């Protein structure tokens, strides 16, 4: 995406948020969604901020954080635990891993400790378990910026000798997705593997070194050589970092600041190469409002490389209430 357009779009989005907060924010008094209000269920905060990261420990949500790459409808669905899906219409895949140490094995999404982080287009995991002894396994996941695919980087520390990672890719459980796998529209387990997969493929990755990579492309897994994997990962991370730097937010509230990079990644996710769409997953339609906004952006000459959002104390306090919604999970 043209970076000037992205910055302009984000500036307008941020300005709109401030204006909306000034008019409607005073009416927000409870952190209960409309749907949950009918059920009488209060929402609980499941993530905390750490710098520009959204963090959870031993989370339970699956396929709720998408990583968008190029301008196609491909995406990598990530979870609070390391279990994944690669979305393509009519050809989505389930991707999971199983750790083997000696004659014992365990699914990666079942390890005793998992710290998951999301930061503007990147998902990372820090894993420990009695099976690993004093060992630690770190995973970083990125989507490719210029192709339908993505890469997993595994970083090992003090791993048991002979540790092996079993990598699986198969069809997903849902035969049809009613709204492209959007949250709340399809079942939460839609991207899980069937109980008896018919198209499962299995790969083995040695964890004896310090770094290893796995790539998904053309809806297939492959194990690249270390040099190729490093190059692919670095290229994807450079692109992600540039998107994140398009919008930086600095306020006294640590819950608000990570939203800058997250908004930038989301804006890039709804860009189809020509126009911003109404949504990146469930509503892949051109938004009339966004189209009108783009017409206005044509007249704006933006030359800066970064945007730092600042606001008045009153605007900040109103936005703080709105953010209570954002930091809750449906």
VOBA-1610 file (N, C-alpha, C; in pm, whole numbers, padded with zeros to 5 digits, always signed):
BEGIN
Unk+00083-00118+00000Unk+00000+00000+00000Unk+00087+00124+00000Unk+00042+00230-00069Unk+00113+00357-00065Unk+00114+00410+00077Unk+00235+00439+00128Unk+00247+00475+00269Unk+00179+00607+00301Unk+00182+00702+00208Unk+00114+00829+00232Unk-00036+00809+00248Unk-00093+00719+00165Unk-00236+00689+00177Unk-00266+00625+00311Unk-00181+00532+00353Unk-00203+00464+00480Unk-00199+00563+00595Unk-00099+00651+00595Unk-00087+00750+00703Unk-00209+00841+00703Unk-00251+00886+00584Unk-00368+00972+00575Unk-00493+00905+00628Unk-00511+00779+00590Unk-00627+00704+00636Unk-00627+00691+00788Unk-00511+00662+00845Unk-00502+00646+00989Unk-00526+00777+01062Unk-00476+00887+01004Unk-00499+01018+01066Unk-00648+01050+01070Unk-00717+01022+00959Unk-00861+01046+00954Unk-00934+00955+01051Unk-00891+00829+01061Unk-00953+00735+01154Unk-00935+00781+01298Unk-00814+00823+01331Unk-00786+00870+01466Unk-00867+00995+01499Unk-00875+01088+01399Unk-00953+01210+01420Unk-01100+01178+01440Unk-01152+01084+01358Unk-01291+01044+01371Unk-01319+00984+01508Unk-01224+00906+01558Unk-01239+00844+01689Unk-01249+00949+01798Unk-01165+01053+01787Unk-01168+01160+01886Unk-01300+01235+01882Unk-01348+01266+01758Unk-01475+01336+01744Unk-01590+01253+01798Unk-01591+01124+01763Unk-01697+01035+01811Unk-01694+01026+01963Unk-01573+01022+02019Unk-01561+01014+02165Unk-01617+01139+02231Unk-01591+01254+02169Unk-01637+01379+02227Unk-01789+01389+02230Unk-01856+01321+02134Unk-02002+01331+02127Unk-02073+01218+02198Unk-02014+01096+02194Unk-02083+00979+02247Unk-02019+00921+02371Unk-01894+00952+02396Unk-01820+00884+02501Unk-01880+00901+02639Unk-01944+01014+02664Unk-01997+01039+02798Unk-02108+00944+02836Unk-02167+00877+02736Unk-02279+00787+02764Unk-02232+00646+02798Unk-02103+00617+02785Unk-02051+00484+02813Unk-02027+00471+02963Unk-02099+00380+03026Unk-02087+00367+03170Unk-02051+00227+03215Unk-02071+00125+03129Unk-02045-00012+03170Unk-01968-00085+03061Unk-01892-00183+03101Unk-01816-00261+03004Unk-01890-00391+02974Unk-02011-00378+02924Unk-02093-00493+02886Unk-02141-00472+02743Unk-02121-00570+02656Unk-02164-00556+02517Unk-02315-00568+02507Unk-02371-00525+02393Unk-02516-00532+02374Unk-02565-00676+02382Unk-02492-00769+02320Unk-02535-00908+02320Unk-02524-00966+02460Unk-02413-00936+02527Unk-02392-00994+02659Unk-02481-00930+02764Unk-02527-00807+02738Unk-02616-00742+02832Unk-02746-00823+02843Unk-02788-00878+02730Unk-02910-00959+02731Unk-02888-01087+02811Unk-02766-01137+02812Unk-02736-01259+02885Unk-02701-01231+03030Unk-02674-01105+03062Unk-02634-01071+03197Unk-02492-01112+03230Unk-02408-01122+03128Unk-02270-01168+03147Unk-02174-01049+03131Unk-02095-01025+03231Unk-01994-00920+03221Unk-01872-00973+03147Unk-01813-00888+03065Unk-01691-00927+02994Unk-01570-00907+03085Unk-01470-00991+03067Unk-01349-00981+03148Unk-01229-00950+03060Unk-01135-00875+03112Unk-01014-00843+03038Unk-00924-00965+03031Unk-00891-01007+02910Unk-00809-01126+02891Unk-00668-01093+02843Unk-00642-00967+02810Unk-00511-00927+02762Unk-00463-00805+02841Unk-00334-00792+02848Unk-00274-00676+02915Unk-00170-00615+02822Unk-00142-00487+02839Unk-00040-00424+02754Unk+00099-00440+02812Unk+00196-00452+02724Unk+00337-00450+02762Unk+00411-00378+02651Unk+00436-00249+02669Unk+00489-00169+02559Unk+00385-00161+02449Unk+00420-00206+02331Unk+00326-00208+02219Unk+00270-00347+02192Unk+00283-00436+02289Unk+00233-00573+02275Unk+00102-00591+02350Unk+00013-00674+02292Unk-00104-00726+02362Unk-00063-00864+02415Unk-00075-00887+02545Unk-00018-01007+02606Unk-00125-01085+02681Unk-00117-01218+02670Unk-00199-01304+02754Unk-00115-01426+02794Unk-00150-01485+02905Unk-00082-01605+02954Unk-00185-01717+02966Unk-00152-01830+02901Unk-00241-01946+02901Unk-00383-01906+02858Unk-00390-01831+02749Unk-00519-01788+02697Unk-00600-01902+02639Unk-00726-01874+02609Unk-00818-01980+02564Unk-00878-01952+02427Unk-00855-01836+02369Unk-00918-01802+02242Unk-00843-01862+02124Unk-00917-01918+02030Unk-00859-01983+01913Unk-00903-01912+01786Unk-00807-01888+01699Unk-00832-01829+01567Unk-00900-01692+01578Unk-00851-01609+01668Unk-00911-01478+01690Unk-00819-01363+01653Unk-00699-01391+01605Unk-00607-01284+01569Unk-00546-01317+01433Unk-00592-01246+01332Unk-00547-01273+01195Unk-00421-01193+01162Unk-00335-01254+01081Unk-00217-01187+01026Unk-00239-01172+00877Unk-00240-01047+00830Unk-00265-01019+00688Unk-00133-00992+00618Unk-00119-01044+00499Unk+00003-01024+00423Unk-00018-00931+00305Unk-00026-00988+00185Unk-00043-00908+00065Unk-00185-00858+00050Unk-00224-00828-00075Unk-00354-00765-00099Unk-00462-00866-00136Unk-00435-00995-00121Unk-00535-01097-00149Unk-00614-01130-00023Unk-00707-01225-00034Unk-00789-01261+00081Unk-00723-01365+00171Unk-00598-01401+00143Unk-00525-01495+00229Unk-00496-01431+00364Unk-00502-01514+00469Unk-00461-01468+00603Unk-00420-01589+00686Unk-00339-01564+00788Unk-00304-01667+00885Unk-00383-01639+01012Unk-00461-01736+01055Unk-00536-01723+01180Unk-00450-01775+01294Unk-00430-01693+01396Unk-00352-01734+01512Unk-00441-01739+01636Unk-00390-01804+01739Unk-00467-01827+01862Unk-00385-01784+01983Unk-00448-01789+02099Unk-00375-01759+02223Unk-00274-01869+02255Unk-00292-01983+02195Unk-00196-02095+02203Unk-00149-02124+02061Unk-00034-02189+02043Unk+00020-02208+01909Unk-00053-02316+01827Unk-00172-02280+01779Unk-00247-02359+01682Unk-00301-02261+01580Unk-00299-02298+01451Unk-00316-02199+01345Unk-00405-02249+01233Unk-00438-02156+01144Unk-00507-02190+01020Unk-00458-02094+00912Unk-00455-02144+00788Unk-00423-02062+00671Unk-00550-02051+00589Unk-00608-01932+00583Unk-00737-01915+00517Unk-00722-01886+00368Unk-00795-01961+00288Unk-00819-01934+00147Unk-00959-01984+00117Unk-01039-01909+00041Unk-01174-01957+00010Unk-01171-02097-00051Unk-01250-02185+00005Unk-01265-02323-00041Unk-01141-02410-00021Unk-01035-02355+00039Unk-00913-02434+00056Unk-00838-02395+00183Unk-00909-02370+00291Unk-00843-02333+00416Unk-00779-02455+00480Unk-00669-02432+00553Unk-00593-02541+00612Unk-00576-02521+00763Unk-00577-02630+00834Unk-00545-02632+00977Unk-00398-02666+00993Unk-00328-02593+01079Unk-00184-02614+01101Unk-00160-02628+01251Unk-00097-02737+01290Unk-00069-02758+01431Unk+00065-02831+01447Unk+00114-02834+01571Unk+00245-02891+01599Unk+00239-02978+01724Unk+00327-03078+01728Unk+00337-03167+01842Unk+00484-03186+01877Unk+00517-03166+02004Unk+00655-03175+02050Unk+00684-03314+02103Unk+00797-03370+02060Unk+00838-03502+02108Unk+00975-03494+02173Unk+00984-03545+02295Unk+01111-03555+02367Unk+01122-03699+02417Unk+01213-03774+02357Unk+01224-03915+02391Unk+01100-03989+02347Unk+01040-04066+02436Unk+00920-04140+02401Unk+00792-04071+02448Unk+00804-03942+02486Unk+00688-03865+02528Unk+00661-03753+02427Unk+00534-03720+02409Unk+00499-03612+02317Unk+00377-03538+02370Unk+00362-03413+02326Unk+00251-03329+02369Unk+00225-03224+02262Unk+00099-03191+02240Unk+00064-03085+02145Unk+00114-02951+02197Unk+00164-02866+02107Unk+00217-02737+02150Unk+00111-02651+02218Unk-00016-02666+02177Unk-00120-02585+02239Unk-00168-02642+02372Unk-00098-02746+02421Unk-00133-02805+02550Unk-00020-02795+02652Unk+00090-02725+02618Unk+00200-02710+02713Unk+00153-02634+02837Unk+00223-02654+02946Unk+00179-02600+03075Unk+00180-02448+03078Unk+00281-02387+03015Unk+00290-02240+03019Unk+00304-02185+02877Unk+00220-02087+02845Unk+00226-02022+02714Unk+00199-01873+02731Unk+00299-01792+02703Unk+00281-01647+02698Unk+00270-01607+02551Unk+00156-01553+02513Unk+00132-01513+02374Unk+00129-01361+02364Unk+00187-01311+02257Unk+00190-01166+02233Unk+00148-01137+02089Unk+00075-01027+02074Unk+00046-00975+01940Unk+00099-00833+01932Unk+00169-00805+01823Unk+00221-00671+01802Unk+00215-00637+01654Unk+00112-00563+01615Unk+00102-00504+01481Unk+00143-00598+01370Unk+00075-00710+01357Unk+00101-00803+01248Unk+00196-00916+01279Unk+00236-00931+01403Unk+00325-01041+01443Unk+00271-01108+01569Unk+00270-01242+01568Unk+00228-01317+01687Unk+00347-01397+01737Unk+00373-01389+01866Unk+00485-01461+01926Unk+00437-01541+02046Unk+00512-01648+02077Unk+00479-01736+02189Unk+00607-01773+02263Unk+00597-01780+02396Unk+00705-01831+02480Unk+00649-01949+02558Unk+00711-02066+02536Unk+00655-02191+02586Unk+00752-02263+02679Unk+00700-02313+02791Unk+00775-02401+02881Unk+00683-02513+02927Unk+00745-02623+02971Unk+00668-02738+03015Unk+00763-02833+03087Unk+00713-02911+03183Unk+00799-03010+03248Unk+00868-03104+03150Unk+00805-03129+03035Unk+00866-03216+02935Unk+00996-03156+02880Unk+01006-03022+02885Unk+01125-02953+02834Unk+01232-02935+02941Unk+01203-02972+03064Unk+01298-02947+03172Unk+01320-02798+03189Unk+01445-02754+03177Unk+01477-02612+03186Unk+01470-02544+03048Unk+01430-02618+02948Unk+01426-02565+02812Unk+01311-02469+02789Unk+01326-02389+02684Unk+01225-02290+02646Unk+01217-02285+02494Unk+01095-02282+02443Unk+01071-02274+02300Unk+00998-02145+02269Unk+01054-02065+02178Unk+00992-01940+02137Unk+00952-01948+01990Unk+00835-01897+01959Unk+00782-01901+01823Unk+00742-01760+01781Unk+00775-01723+01658Unk+00733-01596+01601Unk+00671-01624+01465Unk+00553-01566+01440Unk+00478-01594+01318Unk+00452-01464+01242Unk+00478-01466+01111Unk+00456-01351+01024Unk+00392-01397+00894Unk+00311-01311+00835Unk+00260-01334+00701Unk+00356-01271+00600Unk+00365-01330+00481Unk+00448-01272+00376Unk+00383-01145+00323Unk+00461-01042+00293Unk+00404-00918+00242Unk+00367-00923+00093Unk+00426-01016+00019Unk+00411-01014-00127Unk+00369-01149-00184Unk+00321-01238-00101Unk+00280-01370-00148Unk+00179-01428-00050Unk+00102-01526-00095Unk+00005-01591-00008Unk+00076-01699+00073Unk+00120-01659+00190Unk+00194-01752+00274Unk+00244-01684+00400Unk+00322-01756+00475Unk+00377-01702+00598Unk+00488-01790+00651Unk+00547-01747+00762Unk+00664-01817+00814Unk+00659-01824+00965Unk+00701-01938+01018Unk+00716-01961+01162Unk+00865-01971+01192Unk+00911-01893+01289Unk+01049-01904+01336Unk+01048-01966+01475Unk+01121-02075+01490Unk+01133-02144+01619Unk+01273-02117+01674Unk+01277-02065+01796Unk+01403-02038+01864Unk+01410-02122+01990Unk+01515-02201+01999Unk+01526-02297+02109Unk+01633-02254+02210Unk+01606-02282+02337Unk+01701-02253+02444Unk+01699-02368+02543Unk+01816-02429+02561Unk+01832-02540+02658Unk+01730-02652+02636Unk+01704-02682+02510Unk+01608-02788+02480Unk+01669-02925+02505Unk+01588-03024+02541Unk+01639-03161+02560Unk+01700-03213+02429Unk+01806-03288+02441Unk+01872-03342+02323Unk+01776-03435+02247Unk+01777-03420+02117Unk+01692-03504+02034Unk+01548-03459+02025Unk+01516-03338+02075Unk+01378-03289+02068Unk+01335-03276+01922Unk+01212-03314+01896Unk+01160-03318+01760Unk+01024-03251+01756Unk+01000-03176+01648Unk+00870-03111+01631Unk+00797-03175+01514Unk+00680-03228+01542Unk+00595-03286+01439Unk+00500-03177+01388Unk+00501-03155+01259Unk+00423-03047+01197Unk+00314-03107+01110Unk+00190-03061+01128Unk+00076-03119+01057Unk-00002-03009+00984Unk-00048-03042+00864Unk-00138-02954+00790Unk-00247-03041+00730Unk-00371-02996+00741Unk-00484-03074+00692Unk-00597-02981+00653Unk-00704-03038+00602Unk-00825-02961+00578Unk-00884-02917+00711Unk-00972-02818+00708Unk-01035-02771+00831Unk-01165-02847+00854Unk-01219-02833+00974Unk-01339-02908+01012Unk-01463-02860+00940Unk-01480-02729+00927Unk-01600-02674+00864Unk-01599-02698+00713Unk-01704-02754+00662Unk-01714-02776+00518Unk-01745-02646+00445Unk-01820-02559+00512Unk-01854-02428+00456Unk-01844-02323+00566Unk-01790-02208+00531Unk-01782-02096+00624Unk-01884-01992+00582Unk-01974-01958+00674Unk-02084-01869+00638Unk-02038-01727+00610Unk-01932-01682+00676Unk-01881-01547+00653Unk-01729-01547+00659Unk-01671-01638+00584Unk-01525-01645+00570Unk-01452-01673+00700Unk-01520-01734+00796Unk-01456-01766+00923Unk-01450-01651+01020Unk-01536-01552+01003Unk-01536-01436+01090Unk-01579-01476+01231Unk-01526-01406+01332Unk-01561-01436+01471Unk-01709-01407+01496Unk-01775-01501+01559Unk-01915-01484+01591Unk-02010-01529+01483Unk-01962-01540+01360Unk-02048-01583+01250Unk-02038-01734+01228Unk-01919-01788+01243Unk-01897-01932+01229Unk-01856-01990+01364Unk-01868-02121+01377Unk-01832-02187+01502Unk-01686-02162+01538Unk-01658-02156+01668Unk-01522-02128+01713Unk-01423-02236+01671Unk-01473-02358+01649Unk-01385-02467+01610Unk-01384-02492+01459Unk-01432-02395+01383Unk-01441-02415+01238Unk-01306-02442+01174Unk-01199-02383+01228Unk-01066-02399+01170Unk-00989-02517+01230Unk-01049-02588+01326Unk-00985-02708+01378Unk-00980-02816+01270Unk-00896-02915+01290Unk-00891-03029+01199Unk-01009-03121+01226Unk-01057-03193+01126Unk-01160-03294+01151Unk-01106-03403+01243Unk-01194-03478+01303Unk-01150-03586+01391Unk-01067-03689+01315Unk-01102-03711+01190Unk-01028-03804+01105Unk-00993-03733+00974Unk-00884-03655+00974Unk-00847-03581+00853Unk-00818-03676+00736Unk-00863-03636+00618Unk-00840-03716+00498Unk-00722-03663+00416Unk-00680-03540+00445Unk-00576-03478+00363Unk-00457-03432+00449Unk-00435-03498+00559Unk-00328-03455+00650Unk-00190-03492+00597Unk-00097-03397+00610Unk+00043-03420+00575Unk+00128-03394+00699Unk+00237-03467+00712Unk+00317-03468+00834Unk+00463-03443+00800Unk+00525-03349+00874Unk+00666-03317+00855Unk+00735-03320+00991Unk+00864-03350+00991Unk+00941-03354+01115Unk+01051-03249+01111Unk+01063-03174+01221Unk+01162-03067+01231Unk+01247-03090+01355Unk+01379-03102+01338Unk+01469-03120+01450Unk+01485-02989+01527Unk+01482-02999+01660Unk+01499-02882+01746Unk+01634-02886+01817Unk+01731-02954+01759Unk+01863-02964+01821Unk+01944-02836+01809Unk+01914-02753+01709Unk+01988-02629+01691Unk+01933-02517+01777Unk+01956-02393+01732Unk+01905-02277+01805Unk+01790-02209+01732Unk+01783-02227+01599Unk+01679-02162+01519Unk+01637-02254+01405Unk+01507-02256+01378Unk+01455-02334+01266Unk+01331-02263+01212Unk+01296-02292+01087Unk+01184-02225+01022Unk+01090-02325+00955Unk+00963-02286+00947Unk+00863-02357+00869Unk+00786-02253+00788Unk+00758-02286+00663Unk+00689-02194+00573Unk+00560-02258+00525Unk+00455-02176+00512Unk+00334-02220+00443Unk+00321-02135+00316Unk+00307-02200+00203Unk+00283-02132+00077Unk+00210-02228-00016Unk+00120-02172-00095Unk+00033-02254-00180Unk-00042-02357-00097Unk-00073-02319+00027Unk-00149-02403+00121Unk-00079-02536+00149Unk+00053-02533+00146Unk+00135-02649+00181Unk+00247-02604+00274Unk+00291-02694+00362Unk+00405-02667+00448Unk+00534-02713+00381Unk+00642-02644+00412Unk+00775-02689+00371Unk+00877-02639+00473Unk+00990-02705+00479Unk+01096-02673+00573Unk+01212-02611+00497Unk+01227-02478+00499Unk+01335-02414+00425Unk+01469-02431+00496Unk+01576-02418+00420Unk+01709-02416+00480Unk+01722-02293+00568Unk+01818-02296+00661Unk+01832-02188+00759Unk+01854-02053+00691Unk+01937-02050+00587Unk+01967-01923+00519Unk+01842-01868+00452Unk+01769-01953+00382Unk+01647-01907+00316Unk+01542-01864+00418Unk+01527-01942+00525Unk+01430-01907+00626Unk+01460-01773+00692Unk+01586-01749+00721Unk+01626-01622+00782Unk+01594-01506+00689Unk+01622-01523+00559Unk+01597-01417+00461Unk+01447-01387+00450Unk+01365-01492+00443Unk+01221-01474+00431Unk+01164-01407+00557Unk+01212-01449+00672Unk+01162-01392+00797Unk+01201-01244+00808Unk+01327-01214+00781Unk+01375-01075+00793Unk+01301-00982+00697Unk+01273-01030+00577Unk+01199-00949+00480Unk+01058-00920+00530Unk+00992-01020+00583Unk+00856-01003+00634Unk+00854-00913+00757Unk+00953-00926+00844Unk+00959-00843+00964Unk+00988-00698+00929Unk+01071-00674+00829Unk+01099-00537+00788Unk+00973-00469+00737Unk+00897-00542+00656Unk+00772-00487+00605Unk+00673-00461+00719Unk+00661-00555+00812Unk+00571-00539+00925Unk+00609-00419+01009Unk+00739-00403+01034Unk+00787-00293+01116Unk+00757-00158+01052Unk+00766-00151+00920Unk+00736-00026+00850Unk+00588+00010+00864Unk+00502-00091+00855Unk+00359-00066+00873Unk+00332-00018+01015Unk+00393-00083+01114Unk+00372-00045+01254Unk+00414+00098+01280Unk+00524+00141+01218Unk+00577+00274+01244Unk+00492+00385+01182Unk+00393+00348+01100Unk+00310+00450+01036Unk+00227+00529+01136Unk+00193+00467+01248Unk+00114+00536+01349Unk+00162+00497+01487Unk+00207+00595+01564Unk+00251+00572+01701Unk+00166+00658+01794Unk+00123+00599+01902Unk+00039+00671+01999Unk+00112+00677+02132Unk+00116+00795+02190Unk+00183+00814+02319Unk+00089+00886+02413Unk+00041+00816+02516Unk-00047+00873+02617Unk-00002+00821+02754Unk-00059+00872+02861Unk-00026+00817+02994Unk-00083+00678+03017Unk-00169+00632+02928Unk-00240+00505+02949Unk-00174+00392+02869Unk-00113+00293+02936Unk-00048+00184+02864Unk-00144+00098+02784Unk-00273+00100+02818Unk-00372+00023+02743Unk-00402+00086+02607Unk-00378+00213+02594Unk-00410+00283+02470Unk-00296+00279+02369Unk-00174+00286+02418Unk-00059+00304+02330Unk-00038+00193+02227Unk-00063+00064+02258Unk-00041-00040+02157Unk-00136-00032+02038Unk-00242+00049+02049Unk-00342+00051+01943Unk-00292+00119+01816Unk-00187+00201+01825Unk-00136+00268+01707Unk-00091+00170+01599Unk+00001+00083+01636Unk+00049-00016+01540Unk-00059-00114+01500Unk-00148-00149+01595Unk-00256-00242+01563Unk-00351-00181+01461Unk-00380-00051+01473Unk-00464+00016+01375Unk-00398+00018+01237Unk-00267+00040+01236Unk-00194+00042+01109Unk-00201-00094+01040Unk-00181-00201+01118Unk-00187-00336+01061Unk-00328-00368+01012Unk-00429-00323+01087Unk-00567-00347+01046Unk-00601-00270+00919Unk-00554-00145+00909Unk-00579-00066+00789Unk-00516-00131+00667Unk-00396-00184+00684Unk-00331-00253+00573Unk-00408-00381+00536Unk-00471-00443+00635Unk-00546-00565+00609Unk-00670-00543+00525Unk-00729-00424+00529Unk-00849-00398+00450Unk-00817-00327+00319Unk-00690-00317+00284Unk-00650-00257+00157Unk-00639-00366+00051Unk-00713-00352-00060Unk-00714-00457-00162Unk-00630-00422-00284Unk-00547-00319-00271Unk-00463-00277-00381Unk-00517-00154-00453Unk-00646-00127-00437Unk-00706-00012-00503Unk-00788+00074-00406Unk-00851+00009-00311Unk-00940+00081-00219Unk-00947+00005-00088Unk-00987+00076+00019Unk-01009+00009+00145Unk-01146-00058+00145Unk-01151-00180+00196Unk-01275-00255+00204Unk-01344-00229+00337Unk-01471-00267+00345Unk-01545-00248+00470Unk-01490-00338+00580Unk-01440-00455+00544Unk-01382-00546+00641Unk-01279-00634+00575Unk-01191-00693+00656Unk-01083-00777+00602Unk-01122-00924+00601Unk-01230-00961+00667Unk-01268-01102+00677Unk-01411-01124+00630Unk-01507-01073+00707Unk-01646-01107+00682Unk-01718-01023+00580Unk-01677-00898+00561Unk-01748-00808+00470Unk-01647-00751+00371Unk-01617-00829+00268Unk-01516-00787+00170Unk-01582-00702+00062Unk-01633-00586+00102Unk-01701-00495+00012Unk-01641-00357+00023Unk-01646-00282-00087Unk-01597-00144-00083Unk-01688-00061+00005Unk-01630+00011+00097Unk-01707+00096+00186Unk-01726+00233+00123Unk-01853+00277+00111Unk-01881+00407+00053Unk-01819+00518+00137Unk-01827+00501+00269Unk-01770+00603+00357Unk-01619+00612+00338Unk-01552+00496+00333Unk-01408+00497+00315Unk-01371+00550+00178Unk-01455+00520+00077Unk-01428+00571-00058Unk-01434+00723-00059Unk-01535+00777+00009Unk-01544+00922+00019Unk-01424+00979+00092Unk-01380+00908+00197Unk-01262+00952+00269Unk-01139+00954+00182Unk-01126+00853+00095Unk-01011+00847+00006Unk-01010+00963-00091Unk-01129+01002-00140Unk-01136+01117-00231Unk-01082+01241-00163Unk-01117+01255-00033Unk-01066+01369+00041Unk-00916+01359+00065Unk-00865+01237+00082Unk-00723+01219+00109Unk-00637+01254-00011Unk-00696+01246-00129Unk-00619+01280-00249Unk-00569+01423-00241Unk-00645+01508-00172Unk-00609+01649-00164Unk-00510+01677-00051Unk-00482+01577+00026Unk-00392+01596+00140Unk-00251+01553+00102Unk-00157+01641+00118Unk-00018+01607+00091Unk+00050+01573+00223Unk+00082+01446+00241Unk+00144+01399+00365Unk+00285+01352+00335Unk+00382+01417+00391Unk+00520+01386+00362Unk+00593+01321+00478Unk+00535+01323+00596Unk+00604+01265+00710Unk+00598+01113+00706Unk+00694+01050+00771Unk+00704+00905+00773Unk+00635+00843+00894Unk+00610+00922+00996Unk+00544+00870+01116Unk+00441+00970+01165Unk+00343+00921+01236Unk+00242+01004+01298Unk+00241+00976+01448Unk+00248+01077+01528Unk+00238+01059+01673Unk+00112+01130+01719Unk+00017+01053+01769Unk-00113+01106+01806Unk-00108+01163+01947Unk-00153+01287+01961Unk-00164+01349+02091Unk-00306+01406+02104Unk-00353+01423+02226Unk-00490+01468+02244Unk-00500+01545+02375Unk-00611+01618+02387Unk-00635+01693+02510Unk-00670+01597+02622Unk-00661+01645+02746Unk-00693+01561+02860Unk-00837+01516+02855Unk-00928+01604+02816Unk-01071+01567+02810Unk-01092+01457+02706Unk-01032+01474+02588Unk-01046+01371+02485Unk-00988+01239+02531Unk-00876+01246+02600Unk-00812+01124+02649Unk-00900+01050+02749Unk-00961+01125+02843Unk-01045+01062+02943Unk-01168+00996+02880Unk-01223+01060+02778Unk-01338+01000+02709Unk-01295+00875+02635Unk-01182+00883+02566Unk-01133+00767+02493Unk-01099+00652+02586Unk-01055+00685+02705Unk-01022+00581+02803Unk-01143+00491+02828Unk-01262+00550+02832Unk-01383+00470+02852Unk-01408+00379+02731Unk-01389+00435+02613Unk-01410+00354+02492Unk-01314+00238+02489Unk-01193+00260+02534Unk-01092+00155+02530Unk-01126+00038+02620Unk-01210+00060+02719Unk-01253-00052+02801Unk-01326-00155+02717Unk-01391-00109+02610Unk-01456-00203+02518Unk-01353-00276+02434Unk-01257-00201+02383Unk-01159-00260+02292Unk-01078-00368+02360Unk-01048-00350+02488Unk-00963-00446+02560Unk-01040-00563+02618Unk-01166-00574+02583Unk-01244-00691+02622Unk-01262-00779+02499Unk-01270-00908+02522Unk-01288-01003+02412Unk-01432-01051+02413Unk-01489-01064+02293Unk-01628-01106+02284Unk-01649-01243+02346
//
